[in-house]
């Protein structure tokens, strides 16, 4: 790497841990502001957490529930980042590669969302069933 390349690369490096944290939090806030699906997943997460308290789920159930919630939110943020980069790289012109990348990222979110639904059903369905019958 040339000396000039090293100097320009350092400009993009975060100088402090505080700066890194600030950029990360800004990214999360931006994702929540701009991504409707992320907000919908967040509302679902809040409902699931409230159900967890109402039904007094076990620590193991909490671990699986929180894992599902964090994975879905993580997936949505990554999906949004991929969509933004693909849009930037393709300059908003149609490209089959761009479409494939965006579809695959969306598919990953769908896949992990199905896991979250399965976890929710396995945890809460027996408890709701016991409450009814």
Z-matrix of the N, CA and C atoms (Angstrom, degrees):
N
C 1 1.454
C 2 1.527 1 107.85
N 3 1.302 2 115.99 1 131.89
C 4 1.456 3 121.23 2 -179.51
C 5 1.517 4 110.21 3 -70.64
N 6 1.318 5 115.19 4 157.99
C 7 1.464 6 120.91 5 -178.49
C 8 1.528 7 111.16 6 -58.93
N 9 1.337 8 116.96 7 -42.21
C 10 1.464 9 120.90 8 179.43
C 11 1.530 10 110.87 9 -62.58
N 12 1.343 11 117.32 10 -40.08
C 13 1.459 12 121.30 11 178.64
C 14 1.517 13 110.80 12 -63.39
N 15 1.337 14 116.72 13 -39.54
C 16 1.469 15 120.35 14 179.00
C 17 1.521 16 110.70 15 -64.77
N 18 1.333 17 116.75 16 -40.46
C 19 1.466 18 120.06 17 -179.92
C 20 1.524 19 110.94 18 -65.65
N 21 1.340 20 117.12 19 -43.72
C 22 1.467 21 118.86 20 -179.52
C 23 1.522 22 111.07 21 -70.16
N 24 1.327 23 117.94 22 -31.90
C 25 1.462 24 120.72 23 177.43
C 26 1.517 25 110.82 24 -66.11
N 27 1.327 26 117.21 25 -35.61
C 28 1.467 27 120.53 26 -179.82
C 29 1.525 28 111.71 27 -67.90
N 30 1.329 29 117.64 28 -28.11
C 31 1.462 30 119.79 29 178.12
C 32 1.523 31 110.99 30 -61.98
N 33 1.312 32 117.56 31 -29.15
C 34 1.449 33 122.03 32 -177.58
C 35 1.518 34 112.23 33 -88.12
N 36 1.310 35 117.57 34 -10.78
C 37 1.465 36 121.52 35 179.67
C 38 1.524 37 109.39 36 -75.60
N 39 1.309 38 115.56 37 143.80
C 40 1.462 39 119.66 38 173.83
C 41 1.520 40 107.81 39 -74.95
N 42 1.297 41 114.98 40 131.27
C 43 1.456 42 119.25 41 -175.33
C 44 1.524 43 112.57 42 -80.33
N 45 1.320 44 117.28 43 -26.51
C 46 1.464 45 120.40 44 -178.74
C 47 1.520 46 110.37 45 -135.90
N 48 1.308 47 115.35 46 163.21
C 49 1.463 48 120.31 47 174.55
C 50 1.529 49 109.22 48 -64.05
N 51 1.322 50 115.50 49 -37.05
C 52 1.469 51 120.20 50 178.41
C 53 1.527 52 110.72 51 -59.28
N 54 1.333 53 116.91 52 -43.81
C 55 1.470 54 120.66 53 179.06
C 56 1.525 55 110.39 54 -63.58
N 57 1.309 56 117.48 55 -41.45
C 58 1.464 57 121.29 56 177.93
C 59 1.517 58 110.67 57 -60.61
N 60 1.315 59 116.46 58 -45.57
C 61 1.459 60 121.50 59 179.27
C 62 1.520 61 110.78 60 -63.64
N 63 1.315 62 116.89 61 -41.63
C 64 1.462 63 121.32 62 179.70
C 65 1.539 64 110.94 63 -62.13
N 66 1.339 65 116.91 64 -44.24
C 67 1.460 66 120.27 65 178.86
C 68 1.529 67 111.09 66 -64.83
N 69 1.321 68 116.82 67 -39.68
C 70 1.462 69 120.61 68 179.82
C 71 1.531 70 110.56 69 -64.93
N 72 1.314 71 117.12 70 -45.21
C 73 1.471 72 120.52 71 179.02
C 74 1.522 73 111.44 72 -65.23
N 75 1.323 74 116.66 73 -37.30
C 76 1.462 75 120.50 74 176.16
C 77 1.528 76 110.01 75 -62.24
N 78 1.318 77 117.01 76 -39.66
C 79 1.463 78 121.06 77 177.84
C 80 1.511 79 111.95 78 -63.18
N 81 1.328 80 116.91 79 -42.94
C 82 1.468 81 120.92 80 179.05
C 83 1.534 82 110.38 81 -65.09
N 84 1.320 83 116.60 82 -44.38
C 85 1.473 84 121.01 83 179.63
C 86 1.522 85 110.14 84 -63.06
N 87 1.325 86 117.14 85 -43.56
C 88 1.468 87 121.39 86 178.28
C 89 1.525 88 110.81 87 -60.42
N 90 1.317 89 116.37 88 -43.37
C 91 1.467 90 120.32 89 179.49
C 92 1.527 91 110.50 90 -61.29
N 93 1.332 92 117.44 91 -43.80
C 94 1.472 93 120.10 92 179.48
C 95 1.521 94 111.43 93 -66.40
N 96 1.327 95 117.25 94 -36.66
C 97 1.465 96 120.39 95 179.94
C 98 1.522 97 112.08 96 -69.05
N 99 1.331 98 116.29 97 -40.92
C 100 1.458 99 120.47 98 -169.60
C 101 1.525 100 115.05 99 -97.21
N 102 1.313 101 118.02 100 -16.81
C 103 1.463 102 120.18 101 -173.90
C 104 1.527 103 111.76 102 -111.64
N 105 1.325 104 115.34 103 106.17
C 106 1.466 105 121.79 104 -178.83
C 107 1.527 106 111.89 105 -59.44
N 108 1.344 107 117.06 106 -42.93
C 109 1.462 108 119.85 107 -178.86
C 110 1.523 109 111.94 108 -63.24
N 111 1.311 110 116.94 109 -33.97
C 112 1.467 111 120.30 110 177.77
C 113 1.528 112 110.07 111 -65.03
N 114 1.315 113 116.38 112 -40.23
C 115 1.469 114 119.42 113 177.74
C 116 1.530 115 110.96 114 -65.27
N 117 1.339 116 116.65 115 -38.66
C 118 1.474 117 120.16 116 177.23
C 119 1.529 118 110.65 117 -63.71
N 120 1.317 119 116.63 118 -42.11
C 121 1.462 120 119.93 119 177.79
C 122 1.535 121 110.79 120 -64.82
N 123 1.308 122 117.10 121 -36.28
C 124 1.464 123 120.67 122 178.70
C 125 1.522 124 111.04 123 -64.84
N 126 1.331 125 117.04 124 -40.53
C 127 1.471 126 120.44 125 177.33
C 128 1.525 127 109.49 126 -64.21
N 129 1.328 128 117.02 127 -43.27
C 130 1.469 129 120.38 128 176.92
C 131 1.518 130 111.34 129 -60.51
N 132 1.324 131 116.27 130 -38.66
C 133 1.466 132 120.73 131 178.90
C 134 1.521 133 110.80 132 -64.01
N 135 1.315 134 116.63 133 -42.21
C 136 1.471 135 120.37 134 179.11
C 137 1.523 136 110.18 135 -63.28
N 138 1.325 137 117.39 136 -42.25
C 139 1.469 138 121.25 137 177.97
C 140 1.530 139 110.05 138 -62.27
N 141 1.333 140 116.93 139 -44.82
C 142 1.470 141 120.87 140 179.59
C 143 1.525 142 111.13 141 -62.29
N 144 1.315 143 117.23 142 -40.67
C 145 1.469 144 120.79 143 178.52
C 146 1.523 145 110.37 144 -65.76
N 147 1.324 146 117.18 145 -40.74
C 148 1.466 147 119.96 146 177.06
C 149 1.532 148 110.36 147 -62.42
N 150 1.346 149 116.97 148 -42.58
C 151 1.464 150 120.45 149 175.83
C 152 1.526 151 110.45 150 -59.91
N 153 1.317 152 116.29 151 -38.39
C 154 1.463 153 120.29 152 178.85
C 155 1.517 154 111.90 153 -59.00
N 156 1.326 155 116.18 154 -42.10
C 157 1.468 156 119.84 155 178.10
C 158 1.527 157 111.37 156 -71.06
N 159 1.329 158 117.25 157 -42.00
C 160 1.463 159 121.31 158 -179.17
C 161 1.529 160 110.56 159 -61.48
N 162 1.335 161 116.75 160 -44.15
C 163 1.456 162 120.69 161 -176.79
C 164 1.526 163 113.30 162 -91.25
N 165 1.323 164 116.84 163 2.37
C 166 1.475 165 122.44 164 177.54
C 167 1.529 166 111.43 165 48.08
N 168 1.311 167 114.82 166 59.76
C 169 1.463 168 119.53 167 -177.18
C 170 1.532 169 110.43 168 -69.91
N 171 1.318 170 115.20 169 157.61
C 172 1.464 171 121.05 170 -177.20
C 173 1.526 172 110.81 171 -73.73
N 174 1.323 173 116.33 172 167.87
C 175 1.467 174 121.04 173 179.57
C 176 1.525 175 110.58 174 -61.75
N 177 1.320 176 117.45 175 -37.48
C 178 1.471 177 120.74 176 177.98
C 179 1.525 178 110.44 177 -65.32
N 180 1.327 179 116.35 178 -41.54
C 181 1.460 180 120.06 179 177.44
C 182 1.524 181 111.03 180 -64.58
N 183 1.341 182 116.81 181 -39.33
C 184 1.468 183 120.70 182 175.71
C 185 1.522 184 110.98 183 -59.76
N 186 1.323 185 115.74 184 -42.51
C 187 1.466 186 119.31 185 -179.44
C 188 1.532 187 111.28 186 -61.01
N 189 1.329 188 116.22 187 -45.68
C 190 1.464 189 119.46 188 179.42
C 191 1.531 190 111.25 189 -67.56
N 192 1.323 191 116.83 190 -40.86
C 193 1.462 192 120.69 191 179.62
C 194 1.526 193 110.82 192 -62.79
N 195 1.330 194 116.15 193 -48.57
C 196 1.467 195 119.84 194 -179.52
C 197 1.527 196 111.95 195 -66.45
N 198 1.329 197 117.14 196 -35.94
C 199 1.461 198 120.35 197 175.82
C 200 1.532 199 109.93 198 -60.70
N 201 1.321 200 116.44 199 -45.79
C 202 1.466 201 120.21 200 179.54
C 203 1.528 202 110.74 201 -61.72
N 204 1.323 203 117.06 202 -44.33
C 205 1.470 204 121.24 203 -179.36
C 206 1.527 205 110.38 204 -62.44
N 207 1.325 206 117.15 205 -49.43
C 208 1.459 207 120.62 206 -177.85
C 209 1.530 208 111.36 207 -64.72
N 210 1.326 209 117.68 208 -37.60
C 211 1.463 210 120.33 209 179.34
C 212 1.526 211 111.60 210 -65.98
N 213 1.322 212 117.36 211 -40.53
C 214 1.469 213 120.20 212 179.37
C 215 1.528 214 110.17 213 -65.60
N 216 1.322 215 117.23 214 -45.66
C 217 1.468 216 119.96 215 179.80
C 218 1.525 217 110.30 216 -65.34
N 219 1.328 218 117.25 217 -42.18
C 220 1.462 219 121.96 218 175.11
C 221 1.531 220 110.27 219 -57.48
N 222 1.319 221 116.07 220 -47.50
C 223 1.462 222 120.69 221 -179.59
C 224 1.521 223 112.23 222 -60.73
N 225 1.316 224 116.81 223 -42.14
C 226 1.466 225 120.61 224 179.01
C 227 1.527 226 111.45 225 -63.92
N 228 1.323 227 116.87 226 -41.62
C 229 1.469 228 119.70 227 179.77
C 230 1.528 229 110.30 228 -65.98
N 231 1.324 230 117.28 229 -43.63
C 232 1.470 231 120.89 230 177.69
C 233 1.524 232 110.15 231 -63.70
N 234 1.321 233 117.33 232 -43.09
C 235 1.462 234 121.57 233 178.25
C 236 1.528 235 110.24 234 -58.26
N 237 1.317 236 116.94 235 -44.52
C 238 1.464 237 120.82 236 179.80
C 239 1.523 238 111.15 237 -63.92
N 240 1.327 239 116.27 238 -41.33
C 241 1.464 240 119.97 239 178.64
C 242 1.526 241 110.53 240 -63.08
N 243 1.323 242 116.52 241 -43.97
C 244 1.469 243 120.51 242 179.07
C 245 1.533 244 109.94 243 -62.37
N 246 1.322 245 117.42 244 -44.08
C 247 1.461 246 120.08 245 179.23
C 248 1.528 247 111.34 246 -60.44
N 249 1.324 248 116.84 247 -42.72
C 250 1.463 249 120.12 248 179.37
C 251 1.523 250 112.09 249 -64.33
N 252 1.322 251 116.82 250 -43.16
C 253 1.464 252 120.20 251 179.87
C 254 1.526 253 110.67 252 -66.41
N 255 1.330 254 116.71 253 -41.93
C 256 1.466 255 120.20 254 179.23
C 257 1.526 256 109.98 255 -63.72
N 258 1.329 257 117.66 256 -43.41
C 259 1.459 258 120.35 257 177.67
C 260 1.528 259 110.83 258 -60.98
N 261 1.310 260 116.50 259 -42.01
C 262 1.465 261 120.69 260 179.14
C 263 1.525 262 110.92 261 -64.47
N 264 1.313 263 116.67 262 -45.51
C 265 1.464 264 121.33 263 -177.05
C 266 1.522 265 112.44 264 -70.42
N 267 1.321 266 117.54 265 -34.31
C 268 1.464 267 120.22 266 -177.51
C 269 1.525 268 111.78 267 -90.99
N 270 1.328 269 116.05 268 -2.83
C 271 1.468 270 121.62 269 177.99
C 272 1.527 271 111.12 270 53.47
N 273 1.329 272 115.62 271 34.57
C 274 1.465 273 124.26 272 177.19
C 275 1.534 274 113.51 273 63.33
N 276 1.328 275 117.57 274 15.66
C 277 1.461 276 121.22 275 173.22
C 278 1.517 277 108.30 276 -93.86
N 279 1.344 278 116.13 277 146.74
C 280 1.454 279 119.08 278 -178.35
C 281 1.518 280 110.91 279 -65.67
N 282 1.306 281 114.42 280 133.11
C 283 1.464 282 122.07 281 174.63
C 284 1.520 283 106.30 282 -144.04
N 285 1.318 284 116.73 283 133.36
C 286 1.462 285 120.02 284 179.14
C 287 1.530 286 110.17 285 -64.11
N 288 1.329 287 117.70 286 -35.82
C 289 1.469 288 120.16 287 177.56
C 290 1.532 289 110.82 288 -64.92
N 291 1.332 290 116.07 289 -41.12
C 292 1.467 291 119.73 290 177.86
C 293 1.526 292 110.29 291 -63.67
N 294 1.323 293 116.19 292 -44.35
C 295 1.471 294 120.67 293 178.02
C 296 1.518 295 110.67 294 -60.08
N 297 1.326 296 116.42 295 -46.03
C 298 1.467 297 120.16 296 179.85
C 299 1.518 298 111.45 297 -60.32
N 300 1.321 299 117.76 298 -44.04
C 301 1.463 300 121.32 299 -179.79
C 302 1.532 301 110.90 300 -61.61
N 303 1.327 302 116.24 301 -44.54
C 304 1.461 303 120.00 302 -179.84
C 305 1.527 304 111.34 303 -68.06
N 306 1.331 305 116.67 304 -40.17
C 307 1.469 306 120.16 305 178.14
C 308 1.526 307 111.39 306 -64.80
N 309 1.317 308 117.02 307 -40.57
C 310 1.470 309 120.04 308 179.45
C 311 1.522 310 111.06 309 -66.33
N 312 1.329 311 117.44 310 -40.44
C 313 1.459 312 120.43 311 178.03
C 314 1.532 313 110.27 312 -63.77
N 315 1.328 314 116.64 313 -42.15
C 316 1.467 315 120.32 314 177.26
C 317 1.530 316 110.18 315 -65.06
N 318 1.323 317 116.47 316 -38.39
C 319 1.467 318 120.49 317 177.47
C 320 1.512 319 112.35 318 -62.20
N 321 1.321 320 116.49 319 -36.74
C 322 1.468 321 120.34 320 177.67
C 323 1.530 322 110.62 321 -63.50
N 324 1.329 323 116.44 322 -40.44
C 325 1.471 324 119.85 323 177.89
C 326 1.525 325 110.02 324 -66.27
N 327 1.323 326 117.09 325 -41.82
C 328 1.460 327 120.21 326 177.32
C 329 1.526 328 110.73 327 -60.54
N 330 1.306 329 116.38 328 -44.09
C 331 1.463 330 121.96 329 -179.39
C 332 1.525 331 111.34 330 -59.62
N 333 1.320 332 117.17 331 -48.20
C 334 1.470 333 120.03 332 -178.65
C 335 1.533 334 110.33 333 -72.49
N 336 1.335 335 117.49 334 -28.47
C 337 1.467 336 120.19 335 176.31
C 338 1.527 337 110.79 336 -67.21
N 339 1.324 338 116.62 337 -36.97
C 340 1.465 339 120.03 338 175.93
C 341 1.528 340 110.66 339 -63.26
N 342 1.332 341 116.19 340 -38.68
C 343 1.469 342 120.35 341 174.73
C 344 1.528 343 109.67 342 -60.53
N 345 1.314 344 117.02 343 -44.13
C 346 1.470 345 120.80 344 -179.05
C 347 1.527 346 111.12 345 -62.63
N 348 1.328 347 116.35 346 -42.00
C 349 1.472 348 120.09 347 177.65
C 350 1.525 349 109.93 348 -62.53
N 351 1.319 350 116.96 349 -43.93
C 352 1.465 351 121.30 350 178.83
C 353 1.533 352 111.04 351 -60.35
N 354 1.316 353 116.87 352 -44.95
C 355 1.472 354 120.83 353 177.75
C 356 1.531 355 109.78 354 -60.11
N 357 1.338 356 115.97 355 -46.54
C 358 1.462 357 119.59 356 179.38
C 359 1.519 358 112.44 357 -59.70
N 360 1.326 359 116.27 358 -43.79
C 361 1.463 360 119.77 359 178.92
C 362 1.527 361 111.57 360 -64.15
N 363 1.320 362 117.14 361 -44.17
C 364 1.469 363 120.60 362 -178.69
C 365 1.527 364 112.27 363 -65.21
N 366 1.318 365 116.07 364 -32.93
C 367 1.468 366 119.28 365 -179.72
C 368 1.527 367 111.21 366 -81.73
N 369 1.327 368 116.73 367 -48.05
C 370 1.460 369 119.47 368 -168.11
C 371 1.525 370 115.04 369 -94.94
N 372 1.303 371 118.84 370 -28.81
C 373 1.461 372 120.20 371 -178.04
C 374 1.534 373 112.77 372 -58.66
N 375 1.337 374 119.41 373 -47.29
C 376 1.471 375 118.57 374 177.82
C 377 1.534 376 112.76 375 -62.03
N 378 1.322 377 117.01 376 -34.86
C 379 1.461 378 120.76 377 -179.16
C 380 1.542 379 110.48 378 -71.38
N 381 1.320 380 116.60 379 -40.35
C 382 1.465 381 120.38 380 176.90
C 383 1.522 382 109.84 381 -67.86
N 384 1.326 383 116.69 382 -41.39
C 385 1.460 384 122.44 383 178.36
C 386 1.538 385 110.91 384 -59.21
N 387 1.334 386 115.94 385 -44.48
C 388 1.479 387 121.22 386 178.84
C 389 1.519 388 111.37 387 -64.66
N 390 1.300 389 116.71 388 -33.34
C 391 1.461 390 121.97 389 179.72
C 392 1.518 391 111.32 390 -69.90
N 393 1.328 392 115.93 391 -36.77
C 394 1.473 393 121.15 392 -177.91
C 395 1.529 394 111.16 393 -77.56
N 396 1.345 395 115.93 394 -42.39
C 397 1.470 396 119.25 395 -174.57
C 398 1.484 397 110.75 396 -108.77
